[in-house]
Amino acid sequence: IEDAGLTVETFADITARVRPTWTHVQRLIRRPLVRWLVRHADEATRAFVDACQAMGPAYDEGIMAYGMITAHRPPRHD
């Protein structure tokens, strides 16, 4: 972020607020209709759904985290 010329003002780890999303997604992708649709989807969609199954455990094990950053670009003084 700083390499892009931005100054970080705040950072918040919101992993705990995001984690329930992946429990919900995991329930959804187990539904018979969704499984059928995924089987007939393109490779990119199938790969995405496969990756979704790993997201919950990745958050639980601390491999992934979700942060919210507020930054600004300082005014230029030319």
C-alpha positions, 0 to 999 in steps of 0.5 A: 500500500505504501509502495503505491503512495498511500498512507495507512490510517487504520487496520482492523482484523475482521476475520471473525466477522467474515468466517461465518460466510464460509460456513454458509457457503459450505452448506450451500455447495453441498445442496443437490441442486448446487452440486448438479449445477457445478458439475455442469459448470465451466472449469473455472467455476468448478475450481472456485467451488473446490477452493471454497471448501478450503476457505473455512479451515484456512481461516480456522487454522490462521492460514488466512485472515481478513483485514479492512484497511483505510488509507489515503493518498497524501496531497502532492506539493508540486 
